């Protein structure tokens, strides 16, 4: 499929790159764009992508947020529908059956920050500026930020970021745990491509299982998560990748995973 406001490219190694392509609007998210992202995630999943990279077009923004010009005059029912669509996209990123990397190459405010929070890994350009800035619009995070942010940065730091609407640069974001690493702006695409290629070479089913197990930390009591981990761990035995990985280790060679 092709879309006007996003692009999806899947290479021969199974690395899917989903780019929000509205640079003239700082890649802000209107309904059309959110629906396109949802469709692209379905396409990437059906193509059995081994890694998904989420990024924004242009030199200024990852995703500057939700489309304020669209939101300004929404009624409560219309706002509810918009919130549900944004939540669906964020939830789909979080549950995508492969690692998802946010390549934060510029502004990531509001809904843009929230989609980054739903990814597994966050790599920031040194030019990135990140924040849950909704409070200064008279609203609150509406696509999961009130729940996901504290998991990364802790409760009080999350409250400060949301209450004050602070914008933090890449270095500070890294220090508080909001992003995993910071790279030079002109290196972010290459660096993320290297990470994605390394992940794509890992056993796909084991990575998917690991992600599902770790996501349960936020969804189930610990004992339920531990029970799932036991089942998932033992269920990988007898698969091609388990046998190949262990044989390759014992034979001191590179594994040939499916």
C-alpha positions in Angstrom: 0.0 0.0 0.0 1.0 3.6 -0.4 0.0 6.6 1.7 0.3 10.4 1.4 1.6 11.1 4.9 3.7 8.1 5.8 6.0 5.6 4.1 6.8 2.0 4.9 9.9 0.3 3.6 10.9 -3.3 4.4 14.4 -4.5 3.4 15.6 -8.0 2.5 16.7 -8.6 6.1 13.2 -7.9 7.4 13.8 -4.4 8.8 10.7 -2.3 8.4 11.1 1.5 8.5 7.9 3.5 9.1 8.5 7.2 8.4 6.0 9.9 9.2 6.2 12.1 6.2 4.7 15.5 6.9 7.8 17.6 7.4 6.0 20.8 6.5 3.7 20.1 9.6 6.7 18.8 11.7 5.2 15.3 11.2 2.2 16.1 13.4 -0.5 13.4 13.6 -3.9 14.0 12.1 -6.5 11.3 11.7 -5.4 10.4 8.2 -1.9 9.9 9.4 -2.9 7.8 12.4 -5.1 5.6 10.2 -2.2 5.2 7.8 0.2 4.2 10.6 -2.4 1.6 11.7 -2.5 0.2 8.2 1.2 0.2 7.9 1.7 -1.7 11.2 -0.7 -4.4 9.9 1.3 -4.6 6.7 4.6 -4.9 8.5 3.2 -7.5 10.8 1.8 -9.5 7.9 5.2 -9.3 6.2 6.7 -10.8 9.4 9.1 -7.9 9.9 11.9 -8.8 12.3 12.4 -5.2 13.5 10.4 -2.0 13.1 12.0 1.5 13.1 9.7 4.5 13.6 11.0 7.9 12.6 10.1 11.2 11.0 10.9 12.9 7.7 13.0 16.0 7.5 15.6 17.6 9.7 13.5 19.1 12.4 11.0 16.7 13.9 10.4 13.1 14.9 6.7 13.7 15.6 5.9 17.2 16.9 2.7 15.9 18.4 -1.0 15.6 17.6 -2.4 18.0 15.1 -3.5 21.0 17.2 -5.4 22.7 14.3 -7.5 19.6 14.1 -8.0 19.2 17.8 -8.9 22.8 18.6 -12.6 22.6 18.0 -13.3 19.0 18.8 -16.4 18.1 20.8 -16.1 15.7 23.7 -17.3 12.7 21.6 -14.9 13.7 18.7 -12.0 14.0 21.2 -12.9 10.6 22.6 -12.7 9.0 19.1 -9.4 10.8 18.5 -8.0 9.5 21.8 -9.1 6.0 21.0 -7.4 6.1 17.6 -4.1 7.4 19.2 -4.3 4.8 21.9 -4.9 2.1 19.3 -1.7 3.1 17.4 0.4 3.3 20.6 -0.9 -0.1 21.8 -0.2 -1.6 18.4 3.4 -0.4 18.6 3.8 -1.7 22.1 2.4 -5.1 21.1 4.1 -5.3 17.7 5.6 -8.9 17.5 9.1 -7.7 17.0 11.4 -5.0 18.6 10.4 -1.4 17.7 13.0 1.3 17.7 12.1 5.0 17.9 14.7 7.0 16.0 14.0 10.4 17.6 15.6 12.8 15.1 14.1 16.0 16.3 11.0 17.4 18.2 9.0 14.7 20.0 6.2 16.5 21.8 2.8 15.4 23.1 1.5 12.5 21.0 5.0 12.2 19.4 6.5 11.5 22.8 3.7 9.1 23.5 4.4 7.0 20.4 8.1 6.9 21.3 7.2 5.7 24.8 5.3 2.8 23.2 8.4 1.6 21.4 10.9 -0.8 22.9 14.0 1.2 22.3 14.5 5.0 22.0 17.6 6.4 20.2 17.8 10.2 20.2 19.7 12.6 17.9 21.7 15.2 19.8 19.2 17.7 18.3 16.2 16.0 19.8 13.9 17.8 22.2 11.3 15.7 24.0 8.3 16.5 26.2 4.7 15.8 27.3 3.7 19.4 26.6 -0.1 19.0 26.7 -0.6 20.9 30.0 0.0 24.3 28.2 -2.8 23.5 25.8 -5.2 23.0 28.6 -5.3 19.2 28.3 -3.4 16.1 29.5 -1.5 13.3 27.7 -4.2 11.4 25.9 -2.4 8.5 24.1 -0.8 6.7 27.0 1.8 9.2 28.4 0.2 9.4 31.8 0.8 5.6 32.2 3.9 4.8 30.2 6.1 7.8 31.1 6.5 6.8 34.8 7.6 3.3 33.9 10.7 4.8 32.3 11.6 7.8 34.4 9.9 7.1 37.8 6.8 8.6 39.3 8.0 12.0 40.5 10.0 12.8 37.3 7.0 11.8 35.2 4.8 14.1 37.3 7.1 17.0 36.9 7.4 16.5 33.2 3.6 16.4 32.8 2.6 19.0 35.4 5.1 21.6 34.1 5.1 20.6 30.4 8.9 20.6 30.4 10.8 20.0 27.2 14.1 18.2 27.8 17.1 18.0 25.4 18.6 14.7 24.4 21.3 14.7 27.1 18.8 15.3 29.9 16.4 12.7 28.4 19.2 10.2 28.5 20.1 11.0 32.1 16.5 10.5 33.3 16.0 7.3 31.3 13.6 8.7 28.8 15.9 7.5 25.9 18.5 4.8 25.8 21.2 6.6 24.0 22.1 9.8 22.2 24.1 9.9 18.9 25.3 12.7 16.6 22.5 14.0 14.4 24.2 13.1 11.2 24.7 9.5 12.5 21.3 8.6 13.8 20.0 6.9 10.7 23.2 4.8 10.3 23.3 4.0 14.0 19.7 2.9 14.1 20.2 0.9 10.9 23.1 -1.0 12.6 21.0 -1.7 15.7 18.1 -2.9 13.6 20.3 -5.2 11.5 21.8 -6.7 14.6 18.3 -7.4 16.0 17.1 -8.7 12.7 19.8 -11.4 12.8 18.6 -12.6 16.2 16.0 -15.5 16.4 12.7 -13.9 15.5 10.4 -16.0 17.6 12.6 -15.8 20.7 12.7 -12.0 20.4 8.9 -11.8 20.0 8.5 -14.1 23.0 10.9 -12.0 25.1 9.0 -8.9 24.3 5.7 -10.4 25.1 7.0 -11.6 28.5 8.5 -8.2 29.4 5.3 -6.4 28.4 3.5 -8.5 30.9 5.3 -6.8 33.7 3.0 -3.8 33.1 -0.1 -5.8 32.5 -0.3 -8.7 35.0 0.6 -9.5 38.6 4.2 -10.6 39.0 3.3 -14.3 39.6 1.3 -14.3 36.3 4.2 -12.9 34.5 6.6 -15.4 36.0 4.3 -18.2 35.1 4.2 -17.0 31.5 8.0 -16.7 31.4 8.3 -20.3 32.5 6.0 -21.5 29.8 7.5 -19.3 27.2 11.1 -20.3 28.0 10.4 -24.0 27.9 8.2 -23.6 24.8 11.2 -22.4 22.8 12.9 -25.8 23.3 12.7 -28.0 20.3 12.4 -25.1 17.9 15.0 -24.7 15.1 16.4 -21.5 16.5 16.9 -23.0 20.0 18.7 -26.0 18.6 20.7 -24.0 16.1 21.7 -21.4 18.7 22.9 -23.9 21.2 24.7 -26.0 18.7 26.4 -23.0 17.2 27.5 -21.9 20.6 29.0 -25.3 21.4 30.6 -25.5 17.9 32.0 -21.9 18.2 30.4 -20.6 15.0 27.8 -18.1 13.9 24.2 -19.3 14.2 21.9 -19.6 11.2 18.6 -18.6 12.6 15.3 -18.8 10.7 
